[in-house]
Amino acid sequence: MSLRFSQRTGWDIGESSFAAAIREARASGRRLYDLTVSNPTVCGFEYDAEGILRPLSDIRALTYDPDPRGMRSAREGVAEYYSDHGALVDPDEIVLTTSTSEGYGYLFRLLCDAGDEVLVAQPSYPLFDFLADLEDVRLRPYPLFYDYGWWIDFAELERRIGPRTKAVVVVHPNNPTGHATHSAERRRLEEICARHGLALIVDEVFLDYPVEVCGTKLTSFAVGPHPVLTFVLSGMSKIAGLPQMKVGWTAVFGPQGLKTAAMGRLEVIADTFLSMNAPAQVALPFWLEGRRGIQVQILERVRGNLAVAKERGLEALQMDAGWSAVLRMPQRAGEVVIEMELLLERGVVVHPGTFYGLAGEGRVVVSLIGSAEEFAAGAGLLSTWTGEPK
Ligand SMILES: Cc1ncc(COP(=O)(O)O)c(C=O)c1O
């Protein structure tokens, strides 16, 4: 008998033709302009190395204090972060995780049995598919539509709620559209969740990067009132540009009874893994305190690159915040493989819109945090691409 793996891991893990084309182009020594770089640690930002590394050698990390929610001092640091956002958050209602992704995993386990459903926006961040597969959860997309900015299609969202739906995920601001949930949208979401008995899961990893609304802070869902059970996720990857430090969190809000029940169960899930390491937890308040040093640089880069894209005549869809932009490219009738053509003809690497579930042809996604020189050169090459066959 041959061994059989679980069906949930039966993904197609072969190399895509796009990934193969990039690999081959790189191997050939061809100069590529990569507009997909989204790892902040390789984008030339100046990190405060001493301020980041010093707290890792704090003597307190030698004591093992296995609190399932994470060390109290670290949770207090997170509560402080929310207080800077005008929200009163109880450190005892925060659970630390090694990443936002792990936080999603915990929440899917908390809320869903195998086959239950969670609504997620489309377009959105593609990792959800895998996170849901791993927890045997089904994702049901609800559409965002574009009309001088992105909007949630509430009629469609409600139509997609079924008897097995347990939660609605909102990425605020969304990746890759940069759509920030407006306050009227938030109220509508909460009203729908209350009526259907659903939890609200809000991913705010890009909250601190408002782009178009220059200088204006986005409002966190941590700011009350919270008429429904609400989980707010964030973490160091984007807030402090430190994805390698592996720290995220989930803050829990909502009506008291539900909140207490959710916290109790979440604690058991977290206690089963106790995945946080002590040095990162000790360092977390220091990293949070120093976050503005990197945020200022990233925001300047994002705004600068977006301005360059527009100066070069590229059409970027309107966005509120985040690290990426959706570009509308000219298209050849019937063809959807623009990103491949851009790579082969111009040596420019962009993400296909389909990767994020973007409807409509001719949409590509670019990261705005890459080096200004590389971005300007790549944007220049993109802008002269007409989509016409040579
Ligand atoms: C919307 C969104 N949420 C979560 C993450 C992952 O964050 P973490 O590194 O904390 O898992 C990403 C990463 O790109 C993201 O775009």
Ligand as a Chemical Component Dictionary entry (heavy atoms), coordinates in Angstrom:
data_LIG
# 
_chem_comp.id                   LIG 
_chem_comp.type                 NON-POLYMER 
_chem_comp.pdbx_formal_charge   0 
_chem_comp.three_letter_code    LIG 
# 
loop_
_chem_comp_atom.comp_id 
_chem_comp_atom.atom_id 
_chem_comp_atom.alt_atom_id 
_chem_comp_atom.type_symbol 
_chem_comp_atom.charge 
_chem_comp_atom.model_Cartn_x 
_chem_comp_atom.model_Cartn_y 
_chem_comp_atom.model_Cartn_z 
_chem_comp_atom.pdbx_ordinal 
LIG C1 C1 C 0 -2.980 41.737 4.537  1  
LIG C2 C2 C 0 -1.879 40.928 5.145  2  
LIG N1 N1 N 0 -2.069 40.315 6.313  3  
LIG C3 C3 C 0 -1.092 39.593 6.903  4  
LIG C4 C4 C 0 0.142  39.457 6.297  5  
LIG C5 C5 C 0 1.173  38.598 6.945  6  
LIG O1 O1 O 0 1.649  39.151 8.086  7  
LIG P1 P1 P 0 2.532  38.266 9.075  8  
LIG O2 O2 O 0 3.933  38.358 8.604  9  
LIG O3 O3 O 0 2.310  38.907 10.393 10 
LIG O4 O4 O 0 1.992  36.880 9.024  11 
LIG C6 C6 C 0 0.381  40.069 5.065  12 
LIG C7 C7 C 0 1.671  39.915 4.395  13 
LIG O5 O5 O 0 1.917  40.393 3.315  14 
LIG C8 C8 C 0 -0.653 40.816 4.485  15 
LIG O6 O6 O 0 -0.489 41.406 3.293  16 
# 
loop_
_chem_comp_bond.comp_id 
_chem_comp_bond.atom_id_1 
_chem_comp_bond.atom_id_2 
_chem_comp_bond.value_order 
_chem_comp_bond.pdbx_ordinal 
LIG C1 C2 SING 1  
LIG C2 N1 SING 2  
LIG C2 C8 DOUB 3  
LIG N1 C3 DOUB 4  
LIG C3 C4 SING 5  
LIG C4 C5 SING 6  
LIG C4 C6 DOUB 7  
LIG C5 O1 SING 8  
LIG O1 P1 SING 9  
LIG P1 O2 DOUB 10 
LIG P1 O3 SING 11 
LIG P1 O4 SING 12 
LIG C6 C7 SING 13 
LIG C6 C8 SING 14 
LIG C7 O5 DOUB 15 
LIG C8 O6 SING 16 
# 
